[in-house]
């Protein structure tokens, strides 16, 4: 495991070089080719909560826990087709900066602050807690000490080289993550007698991805609600989209997004499948989230265990470093430069590094809160569905409809968050309000669709009742543009279509 970590540090620091301009530090000089964009998108998303949480939820409810991963491929197609050209043509550093051009400063500040909160309380805190949980279970290490060491290790190369160091390290970490996942999945399948042995020992419903309307994760919840909610994560979240903003061209950004979509298709097989295997081998685990650590401990010799653990650390540090770097970018570009526009590029980088350290400290302090949840993965999806939908609806309608204005967007966000809070409290505190008591509203995915609808209605209603936006707010900041001729295999649309077909085929196969 140690050689893998040393390799990551070496590659990251070599990538950092001596450049310290704001464009280099925050966007890797806008010089990332599509393989780096795609792999970094994939690895930024896959963190310890995926490795531990997906297996834990698969142990609990089956293969359907991986439905989020295949829907993500559709959102990445949307990122490539609609969002990437808009963002890259505008030459912005942050998504909130783009929103100021389209709407105004108040929405930019709101989104930036919201993203910082999400980075600390969900992404970083959950990743650090999940990673430390594995080490505690396998080696009986002190969990607080593990959290501190993991965070400090990640800060090391993030503050040194910025986004380029993060992305180059992602290439090594992504390869290691996939390798570790494949090793564990194959070892588990061999133990249960191969794929046929797993099928014979697993109830058929546990392998089905398509669930009825009254299920916790209904198919309509994935195809509609999760698709809309995840659009925020994949198309509007600074942590992910920052890789696309650093692409050397629009084509590289688009192809990188599609490449990440293909990588997402593998996730259920290397991270969800081990949960089903653990259910067969260890049917009486006290805690669902212990499924993955138990497989590592029970199936792998020391050498292979190190490979898998290195993959986990790679996933964790990649995700956390991405959040650290994006948080620094948000603070510097959306707040510091707002009030001190003449600050030098060198000073911007210095402030960004201090912000990275501050975010790391806050994330370490927030990590123990995750331990209060039943399962890491369910908590993440449950909370994220409600947090992301109002902003997702406001931004998507605003980029789709020229008549949408700032007051409409603010109303959509306000009404959406109020509705989300009501749905969240009703479900967590057991209020059982009559308006939410229908059996098909047991799923938080269907409830988040209600939040989306309320947000859209508020956006449209208030925008129509108030003055239209100025021409400079919509001319270059809404979806549109000419359609270029098809360029065969070199065209991202060819691969986007292939990705769509592959995803549909997978859903059909596991229906």
N, C-alpha and C positions, 0 to 999 in steps of 0.2 A: 504493500500500500504506500509506503514512504516514497519509492521511486516515482510513482504516479503523481504524488503531490509536489515533489520537487520539479518534475517536468512541467507541471502547470505553472508554478511560480516562475521558472526559467523562461518559458514561452511568453508569459504575460509581461515580465519585466523587459525582455528583449523587444517585444512589440511596442513597449512604452517609448523607447528611444529617448531623445532629448527634446522633443517638440513639446511646447507648452502653450500654444495659442488656444483661444476658446473653442475654435472650430475643431482643432485636433483633440482636445481633451474631452469635449462633450459629444462630438459627432465623428470622431476618428478621421478628421480631415475630409469628410464626405467622399471617401475613397474605398468603400467596402464593395467587393464583388458579390454576386448573388449566392455562391456557396457559403460565404461567411455570414451573410444576412440570414439565410435560411437556417443554418445550424445554430446560430446564436438565438434566433427566435425560438427554436425548439427547446434548446437547453435552458434558456431564461425561464420558460414556462415550466419545465419539469424540475421540480425541487423535491426536497425531502418529504413534503406533504403528499406529493404524488406517489413516491416510492412506497412510503408506509401507508398513506391514507387510501390509495386505490386498492391495494391488496386487502386492507382492513374492511373496506366497504364491500369488496367482492366476497370476502368471507361471510359478510352479513347478509347481502341480498343477491349476489351473483354477478354474472358478466355484465349486466346492465349498468353497473357502476362505471364502465368505460364508455358509455354513450357520449359523455361530454367531449371525449377525445375526437370522435369522428365528426361531431357537429362542428368542432373547432376548424376542421378542414374547410367547411363551407364558409366560415367567417374569414378564413385566410384568402379564399377566392374573392370575397367582397373587398378585403384589404387591397389585394392586387389590382382589382378591376376599377374600383371607385375611389378609394381613399389615397392610395400611394401616389397617383399622378397629381392630385390636388396638393398634397403635402410637399412633394418634392419640387413642384413648380414654384411654390411660394417661398422656398428657401428658409423655412422657419427652423428654430432650434427645438421648440416644444409644441405639443398639441394645444395647450392653453394659449400660447402665442398666436397660433392659427385662429383660435376662437375669438381673440380680440379683433383680428382683422374682419372676421365675419359678423360678430355681434358687438363686442365692446369689452372694456376693461373688467367690469364687474363679473361677467361670466368667466373670463380668463382667471381672475383671482379665485373664484369659487372652485373651479375645476382643479386648479393647481393645489389649493389647500386640501381638497378632497383626495387627490391622488397621494399627497404626502401622508395623510392619515391612513389611507388604505395600505401604503407601503409599510408603515410602522406596525399597525395593529393586525394586519392579516398576513401579507406576504412574508415579511422578514420574521415576525414573531412566530408564525406557524412553521416556517422552514427551520429556524433554529431549534424550536422545541422538538419537532419530529426527528431531526438529526441527532439531537442529544439523547432522545429516548432510545434510539437504536444502540448507541454506545453504552448507555446505562444498562440495558437489558443483556447485552452480549459480554460486557467486560466489567460490569458493576462499578463503572466510573462515576464520579460525582457529576450530577447533571448540570449544576450551575457552572462548574469549571469547564465542562465541555462546551456549553453555550458561549462562554467568554472566549475560549480558544478558537472556536470556529469563526466567531465574529471578527476577532483580531486578525486571523489568517486571511480572511476575505478583504478586510480593510487594507491590508498590506499592499496588494497589487492593484486595488481599485484606485487608491489615492496616488499611486505612482504613475499610472499610465492612462487613466480615464477609459473612455469607451473602447479604444483600440485594444488596450490590454485585456479588457473584459471579453471582447469578441474573439481575439486570438486564443485566449484560454478556453473559451467555449468550444472551439474546434477539438481540442484535446479532451475536454471534459465530456462533450457529447459522444465522442467515439467510445470513451471509457464507460459511460453510462449504458449505452446500448449493449456493449460487450458484457458488462456485468449482469444486465437483465436477461440476456439470452442464456448465459451460463446457468443462472438460477432456474429459469423456466425449464431448460432442458434437463437439469438435474432432478427437478421435481417430477417432470413427465416420466423419466426413467424409473423413478421410485414408485409411481402409481401404475406402471405398466403401459406407458405410452398414451397417445391420445385416445385410443380405444378403451384403455383401462380407466382413464379419467371420465369418459362418457358413461361407462357402465357403473361407476360409483358416485356419480353426481346426478341429482334429480334434474330432469329435463328443464323445468322452469328456471333453474339456476344458470342455464346456458343461453337463455332467450334474452335478446336485447329489446324486442318489441313487447311492451307491456300495455295493459288496458288503461282506460281513462282514470279509474279509481286507484291505480297503483301509486306508490310513492314517487316513482320515476316513469310516468306514462310516456308513450311514444310521442304524443302530441306536445307534451311538455318539452321534449328534446327538439323536435322539428320546428316548433314555433317559438316557445318561450325562451328556451336556452339559446337558440340561434340568435334571437334578438338581444338577450342579455349579454351573451358572450361577444357580441359585436363591439361592446364597449371595451372589453378586455383586449381583443385582438386588433381593433381598428382605431381606438381612441386613447388607450392607456399608454402613458409616456414610456414606461419601463419596456414594453414590447416594441412599440412603434419607433422608438429611438434608433433601433437597428436599421429600419427602413429609411429614416431621415438621414442616416449616414451612408446610404448607398451612393455609388459613383454616378448612377444614372437612373432614370425612371424604370428602364428595362431591368436593371439589376435589382431594384426594389421589388418589382413585380415577380420576377422569377424566384427571388429569395423567399417571398411569401408562399408561393406555390410549392417550392422545395420543402419548406417547413410543414406544409399541409400533408405531403406524402410521408414525412417522418412521423407525424401525429397518428397516422394509420397504424403504426407499429405498437403504439403505447399499450393498448389493451392486451396484446400478446406478451409483452415483456414485463408489465406492471400489474395488470388486473388478473391475468391467468394464475400467477403464483398464489393469489388469495383463494382461488378455487382449489388449487392443489393442497394448500394448507388446511382447507376444510375437510379434505379427505384424510390427510395424514394426522391431523391434530384436531379432531372434532369438538374438543371440550376446552378450548382456550377461554380464559377468564375475560380477556379483553381483545376485541376485534383487531385493534391496531398492533397487536403483538404477532399477527400472522406472518408478516415479512421477516421480522427478526428471528422468529422461531424456525422458519425455513432455512435461513442463513446458518443458524446455529446447529440445526439438526441434520442438514444435508451436505454441507460443504466442508472439505478439509481446510486446514489453516491457509494454505496458499491461495486457493480459489476464494475463500472467504475474504481475503485481503483485496482481491480484484473487485468483488461485489461492493465491499465497503468503500473502496476508492471511487467506484461509480457513484455511490450515494453521496460521498463528500463532494464529488465533482458537480453533481446536480445541485446540491445545497449551496455551495459557494458560488456557482454560476448565477443562480437565481438571486441570491442575496446581493452579490456584487452588482448585478444589473439594477436592483432597486436602489442601492447606495448611489450609483452613478446617476440614475435618472432623478433621484431626489436632489442631488447637488445641482443638476441642470435646472430643475424646476425652481429652486430657491434663487439661484443666481440670475437666470434669465427672466423669471416672472416677477420677482420681488426686488432683488438688489438693483438691477439695472433700471427698474421702474423709478426708483428714487435717486439713484446715482448713475445716470446714463453715461457720464464721462469716464467711468472707472476703466483702468487699463486691462488688457487681456490677461496679463500676468497676475494682476490682483484678482480677477475673476476666477482664475484657476486656483489660487491660494484659498479664496473663500470657499470654493467648491470642495476642496479637500477638508477644510474644517467642518463643513456641513456633513460630509461623509462620516466623519468621526462622531458628530452629534447624533446623526440618524442611527448609527450603529449602537450607541449607548442607549437610546430610547428603545430600540428593538430588543436589546438584551433585557431591559426592564419589563417590556411587555410580554416576552415569551412565556412566562409562567401562567398567564391568563389562558393560554390555549389548553392547558391541562385540565381546565374545568369542563371541556367538551366531552361528549360521549365518544365520537369518532372524529378524527382530525378532518377527514375528507368531507364528511357530511356537514360539519360546521362551516368549512370554507365555502362550499357551494351554497349552503343555506343563507349565509350572511351576504355573500357576494351577489347573489341573485337580486336581493332587495336593494343593495347599495348601488349597483351599476345601472339598473334599468332606467331611472329618471334621467340621468345624464345621457345615457345611450339614446333614448327617445328624442330628447331635445336636440342633440347634436345631429342625429341622422335626419330628422325632419328639416332642421335648419340648413343642411347641406343639400337636401333634395328639393326644397321649396323656396323659391326666391322671396316670397311674401313674408316668410317667417322673420320676426324681429327680436330685439333684445328682451322686451317686456314679455313676449310670448315664451322665449326660452327660459327666463327666470320663473315665470308662472308654471311652466311644465316641470321644472326641477322642484319647485316648492310643493306643488300639488302631488307630484310623484313621490317625494320623500314622505309626505304626510300619510299618503295611502300605504306606502311600504311599511312605515312604522306601525300603522294599524294592523296590517296583515301579520307582521312579525310578532307583535305583542299578543295578538289573538292566538297565534299558533304556539308560542313559547310559554305563555302564561295560562293557556287553556280557557280563554274567555268564551269561546264558542258563540260568537256573534251570529245571529240568524242570517244576516246577509252573506256570511262566509261559511255557512254550515252545509252546503251541498257536498255530497260525497266526492264529486270531481274536483273540489277545491281543497281536498286534503293535502295535495301535493303543493309544495312551495313553488314549483315550476308553473303551475296553472295560476297561482296567486300572483306571481310576478308578471304574468300576462295582463292581469287586471291593472297593475301599476303602470305598465306600458301604455295601455289604452287611455287611462286617466291622464297621463303625461301628454300624450298626443292630442287629446281633446283640448286640454288647457293651452297647449302650444298653438293650435289652429284657432281656437276661439279668441284668445287674447290678441294674437297677431292680426286677425281680421278686424277686431274692434279698435285697433290703434293704428298709428301712422306706419306706412311701409318703410322698410329700411332704405338708406341712401344707396345710390347706384354703386358707389365704391365698396359697399359692404357685400355685394353679391356678384359683381362682375367676374371676379377671378376666384370666388370662394364657394361655388356650388358645383354639383356634379354636372358634367357635360363635356363637350369637346368632340373633335372629329374622330371618325372610326377609320383606322388605318387598314390597309390591305393585309391579308393573311400572309404570314411569312413561314409557313410550314413548321418544322420542328424547332426553329429558332424563335417562334412566337410563343409568348407566355400563355396565350389563350389555348393553344394546343394542349399544353400540360394542365391547364386549369380544367379543361373538358375531361381529360383523362383522370384527373383527381376526382372530379364529380362522379364519373362512372364507377371508379373503384370504390368510392364511399357508399354509393347506392348498392353495389354488389355485396359489400360487407354487411350492410344492414339487412339485406335480403337473406344472406346466408345464415345469419344468426337470429332470424325472426322467430 
